[in-house]
Amino acid sequence: DQQVKQNSPSLSVQEGRISILNCDYTNSMFDYFLWYKKYPAEGPTFLISISSIKDKNEDGRFTVFLNKSAKHLSLHIVPSQPGDSAVYFCAAGAGGTSYGKLTFGQGTILTVHP
Amino acid sequence: DGGITQSPKYLFRKEGQNVTLSCEQNLNHDAMYWYRQDPGQGLRLIYYSQIVNDFQKGDIAEGYSVSREKKESFPLTVTSAQKNPTAFYLCASRPQQVMAQPQHFGDGTRLSIL
């Protein structure tokens, strides 16, 4: 039972355009969400997060949107750059006694073409 | 320069052998985590620890063991009971005191069976 799903295995975008990566979740207990970026043979790097009390969080070129009623979040990258090419994971966590455990999606491979 | 160090980067195991993956952090983080990543899949939680001398099973703990004798160290042993150990293993940590803080990852160890 996958509680966090990224239904698009890959996404290809032209440099300068917008990249939109999507993530769906099923567990209503999740109250914060994170996006990580991962290059091959390296560990994931934290990009941006959002709490369930917000519907948008912005950091430079990266914006995360949360639609709680649809249990859906998305990461927008504008403008996309070739260096953004990587695997992007969304992750979700529940507060309280969850001890910071995260549930990860399968990842989406983003390729930004020059 | 604070961070998480995983060693070795590549590890080979013979059938029936136990192997231990090292994870050391100098971030003064209380919580530490071990994940496994398989091709096309997200990160799956093996074990986690909130405090020294205490740890809990994650979603796929069978065939693995851990110890947490020091705050800085959280080694993972892949035992011969783990029937499919070939994977990319990632260690992470986070400050326990602050809710919704992201986990920080090491660069991983790739384990292969000879």
Contacts between the chains, C-beta under 8 A, distances in Angstrom:
chain1	res1	chain2	res2	distance
A	4	B	42	7.3
A	6	B	42	7.9
A	9	B	40	7.2
A	31	B	100	7.9
A	32	B	100	4.3
A	34	B	102	5.5
A	36	B	105	7.9
A	41	B	9	7.9
A	41	B	107	7.4
A	41	B	108	7.0
A	41	B	110	7.4
A	42	B	107	5.1
A	42	B	108	7.0
A	43	B	4	7.5
A	43	B	6	7.8
A	43	B	90	5.5
A	43	B	92	7.7
A	43	B	105	3.3
A	43	B	106	5.1
A	43	B	107	4.8
A	43	B	108	5.4
A	44	B	43	7.5
A	44	B	90	7.4
A	44	B	105	5.0
A	45	B	105	7.4
A	46	B	102	4.1
A	46	B	103	7.6
A	46	B	104	6.9
A	49	B	100	6.9
A	49	B	102	6.1
A	51	B	100	6.3
A	89	B	42	6.1
A	89	B	43	7.0
A	91	B	43	8.0
A	93	B	100	6.9
A	95	B	99	5.5
A	95	B	100	6.8
A	99	B	31	6.6
A	99	B	48	6.5
A	99	B	50	5.3
A	99	B	56	7.5
A	99	B	96	7.6
A	100	B	31	5.3
A	100	B	33	7.8
A	100	B	48	7.9
A	100	B	94	5.2
A	100	B	96	6.8
A	100	B	101	7.1
A	100	B	103	6.8
A	101	B	33	7.6
A	101	B	45	6.3
A	101	B	48	6.4
A	101	B	58	7.4
A	102	B	43	7.9
A	102	B	45	7.7
A	102	B	103	6.3
A	104	B	35	7.8
A	104	B	42	3.7
A	104	B	43	4.4
A	104	B	44	7.7
A	105	B	42	5.2
A	106	B	40	6.6
A	106	B	41	5.6
A	106	B	42	4.7
A	107	B	40	7.9
A	107	B	41	7.9
A	107	B	42	5.9
